[in-house]
């Protein structure tokens, strides 16, 4: 994705997805360290405010599977 296209993406969508992932992790009573151990994904970085790197679809699928949520729910209403 080109930088110009990235700049057009509403940051509220990215922040919304990050917050929903964080909430799902907490609902499962998982720590960031437990998620890292289970998946190899450093969710502390993904959940941090101001972190705007793209999350891959694979990352989202893995986390949604672990948290037992639907990927579509991350985007609904954003």
Secondary structure, 3 states (H helix, E strand, C coil): CCHHHHHHCCHHHHHHHHHHHHHHHHHCCCCHHHHHHHHCCCHHHHHCCCCCCCCCHHHHHHHHHHHCCCHHHHHCCC
